[in-house]
Amino acid sequence: MAQAQGSNAAAGGLRSGVGRRGREREPGLGALERAEVRKTPGFYRRSWTRFRQNRLALAALVVLGLIGLFVLGAGLISRYVTGFSYSENHLADKLTPVMTDGYLLGSDGNGRDILTRLAYGGRVSLMIAFLSTFATLFFGGGVGLVAGYFGGWVDSLLMRLVDVLLAIPGLALLILITTLYRPGPVGLAFILAAVSWPGIARIIRGEVLSLRRRDYAEAARVVGVPPLRILTRHLLPNVMPLLVIYAAIAIPVLIVDEAALSYLGVGVQVPTPSWGNMLGEATQFLRAHPDKVIIPGAMIYITSLALYLVGNGVRDAFDPRLGD
């Protein structure tokens, strides 16, 4: 009897020891797993890693950085490099060739320094494109969030408005509005945004229709979280990659739109320079002085191409279907 009790006690001690050792191992494994989880890079870090592996997009980003330094340093270029302001004209020096009489890129038909106007014009063109993009994302993204989350008559009303605007040719509407009002650079940016927002609104609305049925959104509604907080804290971060991708692709399109309007004479008005109105003014000298057209045209082309390549790289980097 005593021997049996001792055997049972030993077996119980063995089982308890095994249990204790098992329980002691489990926290260790859990800590290791938590450490591995902490070491795992997040979504944005993985996206940045994928973007850096895209050599073409990275080179385009460097080109954009150089263009940004060029346009932001327009004041320094005017003061220390050319010595001319963007509106200063010398009719005796009009249509000066490149690298002649102190004009590094020559002068235009009114005797104004092309390099100075190119730097200031780039500042205006890029400001219009970026401001228009942010306004488009703010308004179009907000409409898409509200329509997708609330649904019902709110969704129907907003989407019918989107359908009406999408049915109107965008360029024709832009020409009509800018002809009637002749806005400045800031006004032109908001007019471009007013025509461009329906596209991103439809994209964001479709994504939110899917996200609002996810468990975290349903749980937030059940516990009484206000709709505004659900939109800003739960749904907006999940559609942010779409907004970033759309912005990277929309900016070059808006640069070309601004250039087209300025070329047609209904965009940025002279003497305020932009790449578009510089191109428009130079077309009358195309046969005799093709360089006057090539210089602003090349800046529009290079900037748009670089932005497009960066946009493609950002799209590929944020695509969750791509592996690391």
C-alpha positions as CSV (number, residue, x, y, z in Angstrom):
1,M,0.0,0.0,0.0
2,A,2.7,2.4,1.0
3,Q,4.7,1.5,-2.0
4,A,1.7,2.0,-4.3
5,Q,1.1,5.4,-2.7
6,G,4.7,6.3,-3.2
7,S,4.6,5.3,-6.8
8,N,1.4,7.4,-7.3
9,A,3.1,10.3,-5.6
10,A,6.1,10.0,-7.8
11,A,4.0,9.7,-10.9
12,G,2.0,12.8,-9.8
13,G,5.2,14.6,-9.1
14,L,6.5,13.7,-12.5
15,R,3.3,14.8,-14.2
16,S,3.3,18.0,-12.2
17,G,7.0,18.6,-13.1
18,V,6.3,18.0,-16.7
19,G,3.3,20.3,-16.4
20,R,5.4,22.9,-14.8
21,R,8.2,22.6,-17.3
22,G,5.6,22.7,-20.1
23,R,4.1,25.8,-18.5
24,E,7.5,27.3,-18.2
25,R,8.3,26.6,-21.8
26,E,5.0,28.1,-23.1
27,P,5.7,31.7,-21.8
28,G,9.2,31.4,-23.3
29,L,7.8,30.4,-26.7
30,G,5.1,33.1,-26.5
31,A,7.8,35.8,-25.7
32,L,9.8,34.5,-28.7
33,E,6.8,34.7,-31.0
34,R,6.0,38.2,-29.7
35,A,9.6,39.3,-30.4
36,E,9.4,37.9,-33.9
37,V,6.2,39.7,-34.5
38,R,7.8,42.9,-33.3
39,K,10.7,42.4,-35.7
40,T,8.4,41.9,-38.6
41,P,8.3,45.1,-40.7
42,G,5.0,46.9,-41.0
43,F,3.1,47.6,-44.2
44,Y,4.6,50.9,-44.9
45,R,8.2,49.7,-44.3
46,R,7.6,46.8,-46.6
47,S,6.2,49.1,-49.2
48,W,9.2,51.4,-49.0
49,T,11.5,48.4,-49.3
50,R,9.7,47.3,-52.5
51,F,9.9,50.8,-53.8
52,R,13.7,51.0,-53.3
53,Q,14.1,47.8,-55.3
54,N,12.5,49.6,-58.3
55,R,15.5,51.2,-59.8
56,L,13.6,53.1,-62.5
57,A,11.2,54.7,-59.9
58,L,14.0,55.5,-57.6
59,A,15.9,57.3,-60.4
60,A,12.7,59.2,-61.3
61,L,12.4,60.2,-57.7
62,V,15.9,61.7,-57.8
63,V,15.0,63.6,-61.0
64,L,11.9,65.0,-59.2
65,G,14.1,66.1,-56.3
66,L,16.4,68.0,-58.6
67,I,13.4,69.6,-60.4
68,G,12.0,70.5,-56.9
69,L,15.3,72.2,-55.9
70,F,15.3,74.1,-59.2
71,V,11.8,75.6,-58.9
72,L,12.2,76.2,-55.1
73,G,15.4,78.0,-55.8
74,A,13.9,80.4,-58.4
75,G,14.6,83.4,-56.2
76,L,18.2,82.5,-55.8
77,I,18.6,81.8,-59.5
78,S,17.1,85.2,-60.3
79,R,19.4,87.0,-57.9
80,Y,22.7,85.2,-58.2
81,V,22.7,83.3,-61.6
82,T,20.7,85.3,-64.2
83,G,20.3,88.7,-62.6
84,F,16.8,89.1,-64.1
85,S,13.3,89.0,-62.7
86,Y,10.7,86.9,-64.4
87,S,8.8,89.9,-65.6
88,E,11.8,92.0,-66.6
89,N,11.9,92.5,-70.4
90,H,14.5,94.0,-72.8
91,L,13.0,94.3,-76.2
92,A,16.5,94.9,-77.8
93,D,17.5,91.4,-76.6
94,K,14.5,89.5,-77.7
95,L,14.9,86.0,-79.1
96,T,18.5,85.8,-77.9
97,P,20.1,82.4,-78.5
98,V,21.2,80.1,-75.8
99,M,24.4,81.1,-73.9
100,T,24.5,84.6,-75.5
101,D,24.8,88.0,-73.8
102,G,24.3,86.6,-70.3
103,Y,21.1,84.7,-71.2
104,L,22.0,81.1,-70.3
105,L,18.9,79.6,-72.0
106,G,18.3,82.6,-74.2
107,S,15.4,85.1,-74.1
108,D,11.8,84.9,-75.3
109,G,9.9,87.1,-77.8
110,N,9.5,89.9,-75.2
111,G,13.2,89.9,-74.2
112,R,12.6,88.1,-70.9
113,D,15.2,85.6,-69.5
114,I,13.9,82.0,-70.2
115,L,15.9,80.4,-67.3
116,T,14.3,82.7,-64.8
117,R,10.9,82.3,-66.1
118,L,11.4,78.5,-66.4
119,A,12.2,78.3,-62.6
120,Y,9.3,80.6,-61.6
121,G,6.9,78.9,-64.1
122,G,7.8,75.5,-62.7
123,R,6.9,76.8,-59.2
124,V,3.5,77.9,-60.5
125,S,2.8,74.8,-62.5
126,L,3.8,72.4,-59.7
127,M,1.9,74.4,-57.1
128,I,-1.3,74.2,-59.2
129,A,-0.8,70.4,-59.7
130,F,-0.1,69.6,-56.1
131,L,-2.8,71.9,-54.6
132,S,-5.4,70.6,-57.1
133,T,-4.4,67.0,-56.2
134,F,-4.8,67.6,-52.4
135,A,-8.1,69.4,-52.9
136,T,-9.3,66.5,-55.1
137,L,-8.3,63.9,-52.5
138,F,-9.9,65.9,-49.7
139,F,-13.3,66.5,-51.4
140,G,-13.5,63.3,-53.5
141,G,-12.2,61.1,-50.7
142,G,-14.6,62.6,-48.3
143,V,-17.6,62.1,-50.6
144,G,-16.5,58.5,-51.2
145,L,-16.1,57.8,-47.5
146,V,-19.5,59.2,-46.7
147,A,-21.3,57.6,-49.6
148,G,-19.7,54.2,-48.9
149,Y,-20.3,54.1,-45.2
150,F,-23.8,55.5,-44.9
151,G,-25.2,53.9,-48.1
152,G,-29.0,54.3,-48.8
153,W,-30.3,57.6,-50.1
154,V,-27.0,59.4,-49.2
155,D,-25.1,57.0,-51.4
156,S,-27.6,57.3,-54.2
157,L,-27.7,61.1,-54.2
158,L,-23.9,61.5,-54.1
159,M,-23.3,58.8,-56.8
160,R,-25.9,60.3,-59.2
161,L,-24.0,63.7,-58.8
162,V,-20.8,61.8,-59.6
163,D,-22.4,60.2,-62.7
164,V,-23.5,63.5,-64.0
165,L,-20.1,65.1,-63.7
166,L,-18.4,62.1,-65.2
167,A,-20.7,62.3,-68.2
168,I,-19.5,65.8,-69.1
169,P,-16.2,66.0,-71.0
170,G,-13.6,67.3,-68.5
171,L,-11.5,69.5,-70.8
172,A,-14.5,71.2,-72.4
173,L,-15.9,72.0,-68.9
174,L,-12.5,73.4,-67.9
175,I,-12.3,75.6,-70.9
176,L,-15.8,76.9,-70.3
177,I,-15.2,77.7,-66.7
178,T,-11.8,79.3,-67.1
179,T,-13.0,81.3,-70.1
180,L,-15.9,82.8,-68.0
181,Y,-13.9,83.5,-64.8
182,R,-10.2,83.8,-65.8
183,P,-8.9,82.6,-62.4
184,G,-5.5,83.1,-60.9
185,P,-3.2,80.1,-60.2
186,V,-4.9,79.2,-56.9
187,G,-8.4,79.5,-58.5
188,L,-7.3,77.4,-61.4
189,A,-6.1,74.7,-59.0
190,F,-9.5,74.5,-57.3
191,I,-11.3,74.5,-60.7
192,L,-9.2,71.5,-61.8
193,A,-10.0,69.8,-58.5
194,A,-13.8,70.5,-59.0
195,V,-13.6,68.7,-62.3
196,S,-11.3,65.9,-61.1
197,W,-12.9,64.7,-57.8
198,P,-15.6,62.4,-59.1
199,G,-13.1,59.7,-60.2
200,I,-11.5,59.2,-56.8
201,A,-14.9,59.5,-55.0
202,R,-16.1,56.4,-56.9
203,I,-12.9,54.5,-56.2
204,I,-13.0,55.3,-52.4
205,R,-16.7,54.5,-52.2
206,G,-16.2,51.1,-53.7
207,E,-13.4,50.3,-51.2
208,V,-15.5,51.6,-48.2
209,L,-18.4,49.4,-49.2
210,S,-16.2,46.4,-48.6
211,L,-14.4,47.8,-45.5
212,R,-17.6,48.7,-43.6
213,R,-18.6,45.0,-43.3
214,R,-15.3,44.0,-41.7
215,D,-15.3,42.8,-38.1
216,Y,-13.5,45.9,-36.6
217,A,-16.0,48.3,-38.2
218,E,-19.0,46.2,-37.1
219,A,-17.5,46.0,-33.5
220,A,-17.0,49.7,-33.4
221,R,-20.6,50.3,-34.4
222,V,-21.9,47.8,-31.8
223,V,-20.1,49.5,-28.9
224,G,-21.5,52.9,-30.0
225,V,-18.5,54.6,-31.6
226,P,-19.7,57.7,-33.4
227,P,-19.7,57.5,-37.3
228,L,-17.2,60.3,-37.6
229,R,-14.7,58.5,-35.5
230,I,-15.2,55.2,-37.4
231,L,-14.6,57.1,-40.7
232,T,-11.5,58.9,-39.5
233,R,-9.9,56.2,-37.2
234,H,-10.9,52.9,-38.8
235,L,-11.8,53.4,-42.5
236,L,-9.6,56.3,-43.6
237,P,-6.3,54.6,-42.6
238,N,-7.3,51.5,-44.7
239,V,-8.0,53.6,-47.8
240,M,-4.9,55.7,-47.4
241,P,-2.8,53.6,-49.8
242,L,-5.4,54.1,-52.5
243,L,-5.2,57.9,-52.0
244,V,-1.4,57.9,-52.1
245,I,-1.4,55.9,-55.4
246,Y,-4.1,58.1,-56.9
247,A,-2.1,61.2,-56.0
248,A,1.1,59.9,-57.5
249,I,-0.7,59.2,-60.8
250,A,-2.9,62.3,-60.9
251,I,-0.2,64.9,-60.4
252,P,1.4,64.5,-63.9
253,V,-2.1,64.5,-65.5
254,L,-2.9,67.8,-63.8
255,I,0.5,69.3,-64.9
256,V,-0.5,68.5,-68.5
257,D,-4.0,69.9,-67.9
258,E,-2.7,73.1,-66.6
259,A,-0.2,73.3,-69.5
260,A,-3.0,72.7,-72.0
261,L,-5.2,75.4,-70.5
262,S,-2.3,77.9,-70.4
263,Y,-1.3,77.0,-73.9
264,L,-4.9,77.8,-75.1
265,G,-4.8,81.1,-73.2
266,V,-7.4,80.3,-70.6
267,G,-5.0,79.2,-67.8
268,V,-2.3,81.2,-66.0
269,Q,-2.2,84.6,-67.5
270,V,0.9,86.5,-68.6
271,P,3.1,88.1,-67.1
272,T,2.8,85.3,-64.4
273,P,4.9,82.5,-65.9
274,S,3.9,78.9,-66.2
275,W,5.4,76.2,-68.4
276,G,2.1,76.1,-70.3
277,N,1.9,79.8,-71.2
278,M,5.7,79.8,-72.0
279,L,5.0,77.0,-74.5
280,G,2.0,78.8,-75.9
281,E,4.0,82.1,-76.4
282,A,6.9,80.2,-78.0
283,T,4.9,78.4,-80.7
284,Q,4.8,81.5,-82.9
285,F,8.6,81.3,-83.2
286,L,8.7,77.5,-83.8
287,R,10.2,77.6,-87.3
288,A,12.9,80.2,-86.6
289,H,13.7,79.4,-83.0
290,P,12.6,75.9,-82.1
291,D,14.6,76.0,-78.9
292,K,12.1,78.4,-77.4
293,V,9.5,75.6,-77.7
294,I,11.7,72.7,-76.8
295,I,12.9,74.1,-73.4
296,P,9.5,74.5,-71.7
297,G,8.1,71.4,-73.5
298,A,11.0,69.3,-72.3
299,M,10.4,70.4,-68.7
300,I,6.8,69.4,-68.9
301,Y,7.7,66.1,-70.5
302,I,10.5,65.2,-68.1
303,T,8.5,66.2,-65.0
304,S,5.4,64.4,-66.1
305,L,7.3,61.3,-67.0
306,A,9.2,61.3,-63.7
307,L,6.0,61.7,-61.8
308,Y,4.4,58.9,-63.8
309,L,7.3,56.5,-63.1
310,V,7.2,57.3,-59.4
311,G,3.4,56.8,-59.4
312,N,3.9,53.4,-61.0
313,G,6.5,52.5,-58.4
314,V,4.3,53.6,-55.6
315,R,1.4,51.6,-57.0
316,D,3.5,48.5,-57.2
317,A,5.0,49.1,-53.7
318,F,1.6,49.4,-52.1
319,D,0.0,46.5,-53.9
320,P,-0.6,43.9,-51.1
321,R,-0.7,41.1,-53.7
322,L,3.0,41.5,-54.4
323,G,5.4,39.5,-52.3
324,D,8.5,40.8,-50.6
